[in-house]
């Protein structure tokens, strides 16, 4: 069929099952947007920033399990995608980003809005292409969607010169794919799964450690059978939340720098740790010399380069988790773990005691983060939650409950402020019947606050809960704990009349700017303000009933901290809770 390059891209989107695209137009991609103008079967969402377009495609991919797609123009449009691409790369998110480029004859001549998109994005993508021949476009697009979703997923950039968009050719989108040298791992090597089963049979204090790879592999059904069959307790990474129901008695929660006390203590006491789809990153492990010091470590992952990268591994198992867990299940038998489970109940009791004691010594009359998130659990028990990055992210990880995967979307590896709100728009586009809630900080929310326009005009009924403490809270907490309360550039109320040596909030603090509820209303969304648990409960219930875009500005204590904390360079056995070692 005779068609332009832009029409070939639209055909590729259809053939790959893409129903939603996020983007921002510009000179080099006008032909592609023109082709999409007539594509009534593909929803085109105009974000207000290219970074937000990538985050929205990322959120769509995480929520649906499909490949997310975004479009940006050449030069500054393409460079604005870098943070979103790096976010997706770190967390292994399947995404195709189509960027425009200056005409082929002008590449390398410093043309208007020219940038070396391939060179710039290569370090933050799984793969990227500069399309220099119209005849190659269909095959490159086919490869891009396959690469994005197969093996360890990741973002792909397809950079298309403007003149190629309008060049015509009589060709078809390919039905088949050939890629020499790229063979994603499937089943594990013979004997590896048997070694894992043998290690589980011998261990008296085994522990499963679940990561984001379990979500990507859709392996939760296989693991549910193993959990029921063995009765082995579970801890998770930040990205593994939701693989096992938060309310399950064997789920101890998240480990690491701000992990649960019971989870970190179980990690320290176990004699076998089985990591499934985890990276063993530094925020989870702390000092690797003190990480699971009594345990033999098993690491199961589809990416062989991840195994052994950060710490020693006694039993490596390279394979797709669905295959590995499927082969493992019949090899397992239930054994008596009652002494180990009794020890874990002691860890849980210690954690509950610490939380109760902390609640009794709060010096703020404003609602605690735990109380607010408890209300969020009640009002939106079925919500899909995205987060920004900071203290609110850790509180959400600690206190929100999830019964299944793909309901918890957060930037893990890169820790990207500004991720949560646009990701929520993508999630809502992919899951239109679900309630989507953003847990944000007053610093992070302002990174992409302009997407309120997208939210309102696309009628995405996303609800943003801003945990407002007037600080860049996580950095402020570190300044309090490790830099003698020298609050340098973290107070969001600061202005030129403030004393330079100020190190705590007080009655003389200037008014806070901005008014988040007022900004929401200015964009056409609903705006609420809450300074008590009951006010928040009413606002959340009203927002749920209205089913409209909304922002709830929740005031919390200005110097609330996230507990426990494992200080940088310390081990997970060296937690501190409210300033006291535990």
C-alpha angles and dihedrals in degrees: 000000000000110000144143124255090255090053090050090055091052089049089051091052091052094047091049092052096249112162100168133042127185121206156128122234129230141159100287096047099044091106091056093048088048090055090048090052090078096038098100092171093062119068111220112203116198109213120191096236134029093233088057090050091058093045090049091051087047092052091048090052095048094047098045105027089233129117112275118221131203137170132210135171126244127282112006091013091058095041090052089063095063098091091049092048092049090049091053093044093053093050096039097243121171107237139148117206116192114200131185122234133194116269115290094249091056099048110121095019098097090251121182110290093002120150132162093251093172094052093044097048100037094091093050102043136069088232139337138200137204105204109217100164127051090217090062097052099089094047092046091052091048090051092046095057091045094048093046093057105030132081108351099355124230146152122292125199120209110191112198124188114231095242091053090059090064099036111111127221136167101237143119134233105259121253095200135046133213121187116168115213097015112105115155115216117258121167121018120253115276112277098019095096090045090055089053092050091049092051091051091050092053099043120099095189106033122170132187118218112200125199141178091281088074089059094046093049093048084230098145094101091056092046093049088063092050092048092051093045098048107026090217114158122245138219125184142208120234088267095047095063111127099026087105120029109267089228095055109118091227093054108095094178134230125351130207140051093350098015126136117280092235092049095050092045092050089050091054093047101043122106096203126035117189111195113200116191095339132133097211087228122187096258089058099041105036109187101010091208088065097038113120088334096183097043139098104224126223120188121194115186141143091225111072091195090064094058114093093359097118106019144000118291121200097190117026117195115187113194150093107293093228091058095040095049092043091055093042098054099072090047094060131088129187116252135184108276096160096122090051093046090049090054089051091051086058090054090051092050090051090051093050090049092053092049092049092049091049091051089055095056101046111134098197125092090204119093119277120242089242092055093049093049090047088058090047089055090052099045096038106028090151099044130130104228129205124183140202117222128273139051093333089057092056093044089051091050090051101043111025120089127222128185099192143015127276092040094095116063119177140144104255113166101032097032094218118195107212094036103104104062099049090040087056090055090054092047091050091050089053096041104033096168095053129090108245118198128185119208104203142168122228089246098047096043091061091058092077103008090133088077088080084086091056091045094053099039093047089045093234105167092214116157118212118202109196113200094207118198099146092243142088080252106198094046090045090053090054090048089052095047102035107018104047095256093297095156098199113179095336102100109095091196093058119123135162095277092062121104110256093227095054111139105168140036119259148159092283094060114125119247115281120255131235117036099221095193090050092049090051091054091047089059091047098259127119116266128203135175127205132185098166137044091250093050089051092048091053093046093048092048091048091049091050092050095046093051091205134122106284143172121206112195105207117191115214134174109296095227100039111145135205112246137230104034131182105207117232110278093018129110127250088251089064099067122157122208118191088343094307124109113243 
